[in-house]
Amino acid sequence: MTTFDFPEDLRAAQSALHRTQSEFEQYARTLPWSAEPMPAREADKQLHSGYRPSRPDSAGYTEEQHQQVAAYRERLLELGVQVTTHPFWKTVEPGLLVAAHIQLKHVDDEPPADEAA
């Protein structure tokens, strides 16, 4: 397996992307089920089951929640662009690009090369 020597700024951007995505997912779990106010609803009975999915009333997001979601999305977009357009990718052989991207996604799983020794 080829090991890639990612530049520190690319490693940092990927780590920040993972961290921000995780924070956003945790924050999203605390939000109402609908961004806009919606009445309670109950769906049709599920086939071969007595289960009827339902949702309670949703007050929608507050202005602060809308702003926080927008800030997370903006930051995720910024970091995603930073990672995908980094000059490092031009130095990787075309046949190894997918492997390099996959390895970068797991950059936090292993200590940096200078700490592993």
MMTF fields as JSON, N, C-alpha, C and O atoms, coordinates in Angstrom:
{
  "mmtfVersion": "1.0.0",
  "mmtfProducer": "UNKNOWN",
  "numBonds": 467,
  "numAtoms": 468,
  "numGroups": 117,
  "numChains": 1,
  "numModels": 1,
  "chainsPerModel": [1],
  "groupsPerChain": [117],
  "chainIdList": ["A"],
  "bondAtomList": [4, 2, 8, 6, 12, 10, 16, 14, 20, 18, 24, 22, 28, 26, 32, 30, 36, 34, 40, 38, 44, 42, 48, 46, 52, 50, 56, 54, 60, 58, 64, 62, 68, 66, 72, 70, 76, 74, 80, 78, 84, 82, 88, 86, 92, 90, 96, 94, 100, 98, 104, 102, 108, 106, 112, 110, 116, 114, 120, 118, 124, 122, 128, 126, 132, 130, 136, 134, 140, 138, 144, 142, 148, 146, 152, 150, 156, 154, 160, 158, 164, 162, 168, 166, 172, 170, 176, 174, 180, 178, 184, 182, 188, 186, 192, 190, 196, 194, 200, 198, 204, 202, 208, 206, 212, 210, 216, 214, 220, 218, 224, 222, 228, 226, 232, 230, 236, 234, 240, 238, 244, 242, 248, 246, 252, 250, 256, 254, 260, 258, 264, 262, 268, 266, 272, 270, 276, 274, 280, 278, 284, 282, 288, 286, 292, 290, 296, 294, 300, 298, 304, 302, 308, 306, 312, 310, 316, 314, 320, 318, 324, 322, 328, 326, 332, 330, 336, 334, 340, 338, 344, 342, 348, 346, 352, 350, 356, 354, 360, 358, 364, 362, 368, 366, 372, 370, 376, 374, 380, 378, 384, 382, 388, 386, 392, 390, 396, 394, 400, 398, 404, 402, 408, 406, 412, 410, 416, 414, 420, 418, 424, 422, 428, 426, 432, 430, 436, 434, 440, 438, 444, 442, 448, 446, 452, 450, 456, 454, 460, 458, 464, 462],
  "bondOrderList": [1, 1, 1, 1, 1, 1, 1, 1, 1, 1, 1, 1, 1, 1, 1, 1, 1, 1, 1, 1, 1, 1, 1, 1, 1, 1, 1, 1, 1, 1, 1, 1, 1, 1, 1, 1, 1, 1, 1, 1, 1, 1, 1, 1, 1, 1, 1, 1, 1, 1, 1, 1, 1, 1, 1, 1, 1, 1, 1, 1, 1, 1, 1, 1, 1, 1, 1, 1, 1, 1, 1, 1, 1, 1, 1, 1, 1, 1, 1, 1, 1, 1, 1, 1, 1, 1, 1, 1, 1, 1, 1, 1, 1, 1, 1, 1, 1, 1, 1, 1, 1, 1, 1, 1, 1, 1, 1, 1, 1, 1, 1, 1, 1, 1, 1, 1],
  "groupList": [{"groupName": "MET", "atomNameList": ["N", "CA", "C", "O"], "elementList": ["N", "C", "C", "O"], "formalChargeList": [0, 0, 0, 0], "bondAtomList": [1, 0, 2, 1, 3, 2], "bondOrderList": [1, 1, 2], "singleLetterCode": "M", "chemCompType": "L-PEPTIDE LINKING"}, {"groupName": "THR", "atomNameList": ["N", "CA", "C", "O"], "elementList": ["N", "C", "C", "O"], "formalChargeList": [0, 0, 0, 0], "bondAtomList": [1, 0, 2, 1, 3, 2], "bondOrderList": [1, 1, 2], "singleLetterCode": "T", "chemCompType": "L-PEPTIDE LINKING"}, {"groupName": "PHE", "atomNameList": ["N", "CA", "C", "O"], "elementList": ["N", "C", "C", "O"], "formalChargeList": [0, 0, 0, 0], "bondAtomList": [1, 0, 2, 1, 3, 2], "bondOrderList": [1, 1, 2], "singleLetterCode": "F", "chemCompType": "L-PEPTIDE LINKING"}, {"groupName": "ASP", "atomNameList": ["N", "CA", "C", "O"], "elementList": ["N", "C", "C", "O"], "formalChargeList": [0, 0, 0, 0], "bondAtomList": [1, 0, 2, 1, 3, 2], "bondOrderList": [1, 1, 2], "singleLetterCode": "D", "chemCompType": "L-PEPTIDE LINKING"}, {"groupName": "PRO", "atomNameList": ["N", "CA", "C", "O"], "elementList": ["N", "C", "C", "O"], "formalChargeList": [0, 0, 0, 0], "bondAtomList": [1, 0, 2, 1, 3, 2], "bondOrderList": [1, 1, 2], "singleLetterCode": "P", "chemCompType": "L-PEPTIDE LINKING"}, {"groupName": "GLU", "atomNameList": ["N", "CA", "C", "O"], "elementList": ["N", "C", "C", "O"], "formalChargeList": [0, 0, 0, 0], "bondAtomList": [1, 0, 2, 1, 3, 2], "bondOrderList": [1, 1, 2], "singleLetterCode": "E", "chemCompType": "L-PEPTIDE LINKING"}, {"groupName": "LEU", "atomNameList": ["N", "CA", "C", "O"], "elementList": ["N", "C", "C", "O"], "formalChargeList": [0, 0, 0, 0], "bondAtomList": [1, 0, 2, 1, 3, 2], "bondOrderList": [1, 1, 2], "singleLetterCode": "L", "chemCompType": "L-PEPTIDE LINKING"}, {"groupName": "ARG", "atomNameList": ["N", "CA", "C", "O"], "elementList": ["N", "C", "C", "O"], "formalChargeList": [0, 0, 0, 0], "bondAtomList": [1, 0, 2, 1, 3, 2], "bondOrderList": [1, 1, 2], "singleLetterCode": "R", "chemCompType": "L-PEPTIDE LINKING"}, {"groupName": "ALA", "atomNameList": ["N", "CA", "C", "O"], "elementList": ["N", "C", "C", "O"], "formalChargeList": [0, 0, 0, 0], "bondAtomList": [1, 0, 2, 1, 3, 2], "bondOrderList": [1, 1, 2], "singleLetterCode": "A", "chemCompType": "L-PEPTIDE LINKING"}, {"groupName": "GLN", "atomNameList": ["N", "CA", "C", "O"], "elementList": ["N", "C", "C", "O"], "formalChargeList": [0, 0, 0, 0], "bondAtomList": [1, 0, 2, 1, 3, 2], "bondOrderList": [1, 1, 2], "singleLetterCode": "Q", "chemCompType": "L-PEPTIDE LINKING"}, {"groupName": "SER", "atomNameList": ["N", "CA", "C", "O"], "elementList": ["N", "C", "C", "O"], "formalChargeList": [0, 0, 0, 0], "bondAtomList": [1, 0, 2, 1, 3, 2], "bondOrderList": [1, 1, 2], "singleLetterCode": "S", "chemCompType": "L-PEPTIDE LINKING"}, {"groupName": "HIS", "atomNameList": ["N", "CA", "C", "O"], "elementList": ["N", "C", "C", "O"], "formalChargeList": [0, 0, 0, 0], "bondAtomList": [1, 0, 2, 1, 3, 2], "bondOrderList": [1, 1, 2], "singleLetterCode": "H", "chemCompType": "L-PEPTIDE LINKING"}, {"groupName": "TYR", "atomNameList": ["N", "CA", "C", "O"], "elementList": ["N", "C", "C", "O"], "formalChargeList": [0, 0, 0, 0], "bondAtomList": [1, 0, 2, 1, 3, 2], "bondOrderList": [1, 1, 2], "singleLetterCode": "Y", "chemCompType": "L-PEPTIDE LINKING"}, {"groupName": "TRP", "atomNameList": ["N", "CA", "C", "O"], "elementList": ["N", "C", "C", "O"], "formalChargeList": [0, 0, 0, 0], "bondAtomList": [1, 0, 2, 1, 3, 2], "bondOrderList": [1, 1, 2], "singleLetterCode": "W", "chemCompType": "L-PEPTIDE LINKING"}, {"groupName": "LYS", "atomNameList": ["N", "CA", "C", "O"], "elementList": ["N", "C", "C", "O"], "formalChargeList": [0, 0, 0, 0], "bondAtomList": [1, 0, 2, 1, 3, 2], "bondOrderList": [1, 1, 2], "singleLetterCode": "K", "chemCompType": "L-PEPTIDE LINKING"}, {"groupName": "GLY", "atomNameList": ["N", "CA", "C", "O"], "elementList": ["N", "C", "C", "O"], "formalChargeList": [0, 0, 0, 0], "bondAtomList": [1, 0, 2, 1, 3, 2], "bondOrderList": [1, 1, 2], "singleLetterCode": "G", "chemCompType": "PEPTIDE LINKING"}, {"groupName": "VAL", "atomNameList": ["N", "CA", "C", "O"], "elementList": ["N", "C", "C", "O"], "formalChargeList": [0, 0, 0, 0], "bondAtomList": [1, 0, 2, 1, 3, 2], "bondOrderList": [1, 1, 2], "singleLetterCode": "V", "chemCompType": "L-PEPTIDE LINKING"}, {"groupName": "ILE", "atomNameList": ["N", "CA", "C", "O"], "elementList": ["N", "C", "C", "O"], "formalChargeList": [0, 0, 0, 0], "bondAtomList": [1, 0, 2, 1, 3, 2], "bondOrderList": [1, 1, 2], "singleLetterCode": "I", "chemCompType": "L-PEPTIDE LINKING"}],
  "groupTypeList": [0, 1, 1, 2, 3, 2, 4, 5, 3, 6, 7, 8, 8, 9, 10, 8, 6, 11, 7, 1, 9, 10, 5, 2, 5, 9, 12, 8, 7, 1, 6, 4, 13, 10, 8, 5, 4, 0, 4, 8, 7, 5, 8, 3, 14, 9, 6, 11, 10, 15, 12, 7, 4, 10, 7, 4, 3, 10, 8, 15, 12, 1, 5, 5, 9, 11, 9, 9, 16, 8, 8, 12, 7, 5, 7, 6, 6, 5, 6, 15, 16, 9, 16, 1, 1, 11, 4, 2, 13, 14, 1, 16, 5, 4, 15, 6, 6, 16, 8, 8, 11, 17, 9, 6, 14, 11, 16, 3, 3, 5, 4, 4, 8, 3, 5, 8, 8],
  "groupIdList": [1, 2, 3, 4, 5, 6, 7, 8, 9, 10, 11, 12, 13, 14, 15, 16, 17, 18, 19, 20, 21, 22, 23, 24, 25, 26, 27, 28, 29, 30, 31, 32, 33, 34, 35, 36, 37, 38, 39, 40, 41, 42, 43, 44, 45, 46, 47, 48, 49, 50, 51, 52, 53, 54, 55, 56, 57, 58, 59, 60, 61, 62, 63, 64, 65, 66, 67, 68, 69, 70, 71, 72, 73, 74, 75, 76, 77, 78, 79, 80, 81, 82, 83, 84, 85, 86, 87, 88, 89, 90, 91, 92, 93, 94, 95, 96, 97, 98, 99, 100, 101, 102, 103, 104, 105, 106, 107, 108, 109, 110, 111, 112, 113, 114, 115, 116, 117],
  "secStructList": [7, 7, 7, 7, 7, 7, 7, 2, 2, 2, 2, 2, 2, 2, 2, 2, 2, 2, 2, 2, 2, 2, 2, 2, 2, 2, 2, 2, 6, 6, 1, 7, 1, 7, 1, 1, 7, 5, 7, 7, 3, 3, 7, 7, 7, 7, 6, 6, 1, 7, 7, 7, 7, 3, 3, 7, 7, 5, 7, 7, 7, 7, 2, 2, 2, 2, 2, 2, 2, 2, 2, 2, 2, 2, 2, 2, 2, 2, 2, 2, 2, 2, 2, 2, 6, 7, 4, 4, 4, 4, 4, 1, 7, 4, 4, 4, 2, 2, 2, 2, 2, 2, 2, 2, 2, 6, 4, 4, 4, 1, 7, 7, 2, 2, 2, 2, 7],
  "xCoordList": [0.837, 0.0, 0.883, 1.843, 0.551, 1.286, 0.899, -0.282, 1.889, 1.647, 1.965, 3.018, 1.062, 1.228, 1.694, 1.262, 2.583, 3.1, 2.299, 2.692, 1.163, 0.288, 0.898, 1.463, 0.781, 1.253, 0.447, -0.722, 1.071, 0.417, -0.858, -1.831, -0.874, -2.083, -3.247, -4.404, -2.952, -4.002, -4.521, -5.726, -3.604, -4.004, -4.885, -5.902, -4.478, -5.231, -6.618, -7.6, -6.699, -7.987, -8.914, -10.105, -8.371, -9.187, -9.657, -10.806, -8.784, -9.164, -10.249, -11.208, -10.096, -11.1, -12.428, -13.489, -12.372, -13.59, -14.305, -15.517, -13.573, -14.171, -14.776, -15.902, -14.01, -14.453, -15.708, -16.652, -15.713, -16.856, -18.081, -19.185, -17.915, -19.033, -19.624, -20.844, -18.763, -19.221, -19.979, -21.036, -19.444, -20.117, -21.478, -22.461, -21.528, -22.785, -23.816, -24.981, -23.405, -24.33, -24.864, -26.05, -24.003, -24.455, -25.44, -26.465, -25.133, -26.014, -27.353, -28.404, -27.322, -28.547, -29.489, -30.707, -28.949, -29.798, -30.617, -31.625, -30.193, -30.907, -31.996, -32.785, -32.045, -32.982, -34.357, -34.487, -35.386, -36.713, -36.645, -35.743, -37.588, -37.538, -37.759, -37.405, -38.33, -38.571, -37.979, -38.109, -37.335, -36.764, -37.859, -37.674, -38.983, -40.122, -41.212, -41.289, -42.06, -43.152, -44.041, -44.463, -44.31, -45.14, -46.048, -45.648, -47.274, -48.18, -47.783, -47.046, -48.29, -48.057, -48.632, -49.557, -48.082, -48.607, -48.421, -47.536, -49.282, -49.206, -49.31, -50.209, -48.397, -48.374, -49.271, -49.778, -49.458, -50.252, -49.585, -48.373, -50.409, -49.917, -48.925, -49.132, -47.842, -46.826, -47.306, -47.979, -46.953, -47.343, -46.856, -45.709, -47.698, -47.379, -46.97, -46.186, -47.496, -47.14, -48.253, -49.03, -48.32, -49.282, -48.675, -49.338, -47.415, -46.691, -47.197, -47.354, -47.448, -47.847, -46.837, -46.887, -45.93, -44.952, -45.664, -46.643, -45.153, -45.757, -44.695, -43.598, -45.045, -44.177, -45.007, -46.169, -44.42, -45.136, -45.101, -44.437, -45.8, -45.713, -44.257, -43.492, -43.887, -42.549, -42.68, -43.344, -42.049, -42.076, -41.153, -41.165, -40.355, -39.373, -38.136, -38.086, -37.141, -35.896, -36.086, -36.863, -35.374, -35.303, -34.347, -33.644, -34.321, -33.396, -31.949, -31.109, -31.677, -30.33, -29.963, -28.832, -30.903, -30.641, -30.419, -29.53, -31.217, -31.003, -29.596, -28.904, -29.184, -27.853, -26.753, -25.741, -26.943, -25.933, -25.808, -24.699, -26.939, -26.917, -26.223, -25.408, -26.535, -25.899, -24.387, -23.603, -23.983, -22.552, -21.842, -20.748, -22.464, -21.871, -21.755, -20.711, -22.805, -22.772, -21.714, -21.018, -21.597, -20.575, -19.182, -18.329, -18.946, -17.635, -17.327, -16.2, -18.329, -18.13, -17.805, -16.945, -18.484, -18.2, -16.784, -16.042, -16.416, -15.082, -13.997, -13.025, -14.169, -13.176, -13.162, -12.096, -14.326, -14.398, -13.67, -12.954, -13.854, -13.154, -11.655, -10.854, -11.283, -9.868, -9.194, -8.072, -9.875, -9.306, -9.253, -8.223, -10.35, -10.408, -9.607, -9.248, -9.32, -8.567, -7.12, -6.42, -6.674, -5.31, -4.305, -4.512, -3.235, -2.224, -1.588, -1.052, -1.636, -1.055, -1.608, -0.869, -2.902, -3.535, -2.922, -2.997, -2.323, -1.675, -0.367, 0.157, 0.159, 1.428, 1.228, 2.191, -0.033, -0.331, -0.612, -1.315, -0.057, -0.318, -1.817, -2.481, -2.358, -3.807, -4.343, -5.452, -3.622, -4.084, -4.101, -4.658, -3.492, -3.424, -4.295, -4.323, -4.999, -5.798, -6.862, -7.022, -7.58, -8.644, -8.041, -8.559, -6.955, -6.3, -5.809, -5.899, -5.294, -4.814, -5.975, -5.855, -7.088, -8.257, -8.768, -9.117, -8.806, -9.272, -8.314, -8.749, -7.032, -6.051, -6.164, -6.042, -6.396, -6.529, -7.737, -7.685, -8.818, -10.02, -9.755, -10.485, -8.727, -8.382, -7.125, -6.475, -6.796, -5.567, -5.586, -4.526, -6.747, -6.831, -6.775, -6.635, -6.881, -6.873, -5.478, -5.335, -4.468, -3.091, -2.268, -2.541, -1.264, -0.429, 0.404, 0.71, 0.781, 1.649, 2.945, 3.356, 3.581, 4.773, 5.88, 6.562, 6.073, 7.158, 6.863, 7.796, 5.578, 5.226, 5.199, 5.33, 5.029, 4.932, 6.271, 6.319, 7.348, 8.686, 9.154, 10.261],
  "yCoordList": [-1.182, 0.0, 1.248, 1.344, 2.18, 3.436, 4.324, 4.472, 4.913, 5.863, 7.247, 7.467, 8.166, 9.519, 10.447, 10.333, 11.369, 12.351, 13.639, 14.528, 13.717, 14.862, 16.092, 15.994, 17.257, 18.49, 18.758, 18.384, 19.395, 19.636, 20.469, 20.221, 21.459, 22.283, 21.471, 21.738, 20.491, 19.619, 18.683, 18.463, 18.138, 17.291, 18.075, 17.574, 19.308, 20.151, 20.48, 20.478, 20.762, 21.082, 19.86, 19.995, 18.673, 17.457, 17.169, 16.778, 17.358, 17.157, 18.151, 17.785, 19.392, 20.414, 20.08, 20.308, 19.544, 19.142, 18.034, 18.104, 17.023, 15.93, 16.459, 16.118, 17.292, 17.831, 18.698, 18.587, 19.551, 20.43, 19.622, 19.93, 18.599, 17.746, 17.043, 16.938, 16.568, 15.902, 16.878, 16.538, 18.076, 19.094, 19.445, 19.581, 19.589, 19.937, 18.819, 19.1, 17.573, 16.457, 16.42, 16.162, 16.675, 16.712, 17.86, 17.688, 19.022, 20.177, 19.903, 20.239, 19.302, 19.035, 18.113, 18.217, 17.218, 16.32, 17.07, 16.554, 18.283, 19.062, 19.94, 20.545, 20.014, 20.915, 20.288, 19.064, 21.118, 20.585, 19.815, 20.044, 18.908, 18.064, 18.841, 18.354, 20.028, 20.842, 22.23, 22.81, 22.758, 24.102, 25.164, 26.211, 24.899, 25.815, 25.241, 24.025, 26.103, 25.58, 24.625, 24.934, 23.474, 22.458, 21.82, 21.622, 21.495, 20.823, 19.352, 18.795, 18.751, 17.32, 16.541, 17.0, 15.366, 14.539, 13.072, 12.679, 12.285, 10.839, 10.232, 10.575, 9.34, 8.709, 7.479, 7.058, 6.915, 5.696, 4.539, 4.526, 3.574, 2.361, 1.675, 1.614, 1.159, 0.466, -0.936, -1.607, -1.364, -2.666, -3.781, -3.753, -4.741, -5.889, -5.471, -6.162, -4.35, -3.859, -2.956, -2.413, -2.803, -1.882, -0.508, 0.395, -0.363, 0.878, 2.012, 1.846, 3.154, 4.37, 5.46, 6.001, 5.788, 6.837, 8.172, 8.491, 8.935, 10.229, 11.22, 10.842, 12.481, 13.572, 14.534, 14.788, 15.073, 16.071, 17.433, 17.585, 18.402, 19.76, 20.212, 19.863, 20.985, 21.559, 23.074, 23.643, 23.711, 25.176, 25.772, 26.982, 24.933, 25.436, 25.94, 25.98, 26.323, 26.821, 28.268, 29.019, 28.635, 30.039, 30.735, 30.071, 32.04, 32.786, 32.414, 32.283, 32.247, 31.853, 30.473, 30.265, 29.536, 28.198, 28.246, 27.566, 29.046, 29.215, 29.748, 29.275, 30.728, 31.32, 30.317, 30.271, 29.515, 28.513, 27.441, 27.035, 26.985, 25.997, 26.586, 25.914, 27.823, 28.483, 28.615, 28.434, 28.931, 29.064, 27.713, 27.641, 26.649, 25.315, 24.956, 24.471, 25.186, 24.841, 25.643, 25.11, 26.916, 27.756, 27.244, 27.162, 26.899, 26.396, 25.037, 24.79, 24.171, 22.875, 23.045, 22.344, 23.962, 24.23, 24.777, 24.344, 25.721, 26.323, 25.256, 25.215, 24.402, 23.352, 22.306, 21.826, 21.958, 20.995, 21.496, 20.741, 22.76, 23.36, 23.4, 23.111, 23.761, 23.82, 22.454, 22.371, 21.4, 20.054, 19.6, 19.105, 19.765, 19.211, 19.997, 19.451, 21.259, 22.058, 22.289, 23.106, 21.584, 21.763, 21.396, 20.419, 22.158, 21.883, 20.499, 20.001, 19.875, 18.545, 17.552, 16.699, 17.648, 16.66, 16.638, 15.621, 17.74, 17.781, 16.995, 16.679, 16.68, 15.943, 14.434, 13.671, 14.006, 12.574, 11.997, 12.604, 10.826, 10.158, 9.91, 9.54, 10.111, 9.943, 8.597, 8.548, 7.533, 6.213, 6.021, 5.04, 6.956, 6.841, 7.871, 7.909, 8.701, 9.761, 9.235, 9.764, 8.214, 7.678, 7.138, 7.399, 6.391, 5.844, 6.964, 6.85, 8.038, 9.173, 9.857, 10.207, 10.046, 10.667, 9.8, 10.312, 8.506, 7.596, 7.641, 7.691, 7.621, 7.661, 8.978, 8.988, 10.079, 11.369, 11.378, 11.961, 10.737, 10.699, 10.002, 10.217, 9.179, 8.452, 9.021, 8.347, 10.245, 10.848, 10.977, 10.956, 11.107, 11.226, 9.86, 9.795, 8.783, 7.443, 7.005, 6.116, 7.63, 7.231, 8.45, 9.534, 8.313, 9.462, 9.904, 9.09, 11.202, 11.664, 10.855, 10.282, 10.814, 9.989, 10.301, 9.383, 11.568, 11.916, 11.449, 11.288, 11.226, 10.742, 9.218, 8.638, 8.562, 7.107, 6.432, 5.296, 7.134, 6.555, 6.546, 6.088],
  "zCoordList": [0.0, 0.0, 0.0, 0.765, -0.851, -0.929, 0.232, 0.544, 0.868, 1.945, 1.416, 0.817, 1.639, 1.118, 2.228, 3.375, 1.868, 2.81, 2.617, 1.86, 3.323, 3.168, 3.835, 4.924, 3.177, 3.817, 5.092, 5.187, 6.046, 7.337, 7.192, 7.904, 6.28, 6.133, 5.56, 5.885, 4.718, 4.183, 5.278, 5.396, 6.073, 7.202, 8.174, 8.654, 8.451, 9.392, 8.841, 9.584, 7.544, 6.929, 6.97, 7.25, 6.691, 6.734, 8.157, 8.364, 9.125, 10.526, 10.934, 11.614, 10.523, 10.833, 10.167, 10.747, 8.958, 8.25, 9.022, 9.221, 9.454, 10.245, 11.542, 11.903, 12.232, 13.519, 13.348, 14.13, 12.333, 12.09, 11.696, 12.145, 10.87, 10.481, 11.699, 11.834, 12.575, 13.79, 14.697, 15.229, 14.869, 15.685, 15.1, 15.828, 13.776, 13.118, 13.313, 13.595, 13.167, 13.346, 14.771, 14.98, 15.756, 17.144, 17.353, 18.012, 16.798, 16.93, 16.25, 16.795, 15.073, 14.312, 15.086, 14.938, 15.905, 16.699, 17.743, 18.225, 18.097, 19.109, 18.496, 19.222, 17.181, 16.503, 16.338, 16.354, 16.178, 15.846, 14.529, 13.722, 14.308, 13.109, 11.829, 10.755, 11.902, 10.709, 10.916, 11.994, 9.891, 9.989, 10.06, 10.682, 9.433, 9.436, 10.339, 10.512, 10.919, 11.754, 10.951, 9.836, 11.536, 10.882, 11.917, 13.065, 11.511, 12.44, 12.6, 11.786, 13.663, 13.884, 12.715, 12.046, 12.474, 11.381, 11.706, 12.466, 11.106, 11.26, 9.87, 9.102, 9.55, 8.233, 8.228, 9.268, 7.051, 6.911, 7.647, 7.859, 8.028, 8.67, 7.738, 6.526, 8.324, 7.547, 7.165, 7.947, 5.963, 5.456, 6.392, 6.836, 6.687, 7.548, 8.961, 9.613, 9.428, 10.749, 11.249, 10.464, 12.538, 13.111, 13.355, 13.865, 12.987, 13.249, 12.365, 11.155, 12.972, 12.243, 12.604, 13.709, 11.697, 11.996, 12.217, 11.543, 13.17, 13.442, 13.895, 14.306, 13.81, 14.248, 15.085, 14.768, 16.156, 16.939, 16.237, 15.212, 16.776, 16.241, 16.248, 17.147, 15.245, 15.204, 15.188, 14.321, 16.144, 16.195, 15.145, 14.922, 14.5, 13.531, 14.249, 15.479, 13.468, 14.04, 14.485, 13.895, 15.517, 15.909, 14.939, 14.177, 14.963, 14.096, 14.431, 13.541, 15.712, 16.131, 15.578, 15.14, 15.595, 15.052, 13.547, 13.035, 12.825, 11.383, 11.117, 10.215, 11.903, 11.722, 12.029, 11.33, 13.065, 13.429, 12.346, 11.998, 11.817, 10.732, 9.509, 8.877, 9.174, 8.024, 8.246, 7.315, 9.474, 9.773, 9.629, 9.069, 10.136, 9.973, 8.501, 8.065, 7.732, 6.304, 5.555, 4.692, 5.886, 5.244, 5.567, 4.683, 6.828, 7.245, 6.592, 6.164, 6.522, 5.871, 4.391, 3.858, 3.734, 2.319, 2.157, 1.274, 3.004, 2.951, 3.134, 2.38, 4.133, 4.39, 3.273, 2.887, 2.761, 1.661, 0.427, -0.231, 0.12, -1.027, -0.768, -1.657, 0.458, 0.817, 0.646, 0.149, 1.056, 0.946, -0.51, -0.968, -1.235, -2.597, -3.623, -4.667, -3.355, -4.331, -3.903, -4.502, -2.883, -2.389, -3.492, -4.212, -3.626, -4.663, -4.564, -5.554, -3.403, -3.232, -4.242, -4.735, -4.56, -5.433, -6.835, -7.525, -7.256, -8.579, -8.593, -9.661, -7.41, -7.322, -7.264, -7.333, -7.135, -7.007, -8.393, -9.201, -8.652, -9.932, -10.079, -9.111, -11.289, -11.479, -11.002, -10.468, -11.167, -10.743, -9.236, -8.741, -8.495, -7.033, -6.309, -5.079, -7.071, -6.452, -5.499, -4.399, -5.902, -5.049, -3.752, -2.667, -3.865, -2.68, -1.766, -0.544, -2.344, -1.547, -0.822, 0.353, -1.515, -0.878, 0.282, 1.345, 0.064, 1.122, 2.312, 3.462, 2.037, 3.119, 3.895, 5.119, 3.19, 3.869, 4.798, 5.881, 4.379, 5.228, 6.56, 7.528, 6.615, 7.839, 8.497, 9.295, 8.162, 8.668, 10.193, 10.82, 10.79, 12.254, 12.944, 14.165, 12.19, 12.765, 13.211, 14.049, 12.649, 12.952, 13.302, 12.787, 14.163, 14.53, 13.33, 12.458, 13.275, 12.191, 12.157, 13.166, 10.984, 10.777, 11.787, 12.243, 12.144, 13.062, 14.495, 15.282, 14.856, 16.187, 16.244, 17.321, 15.092, 15.055, 15.326, 15.797, 15.029, 15.195, 16.621, 16.905]
}
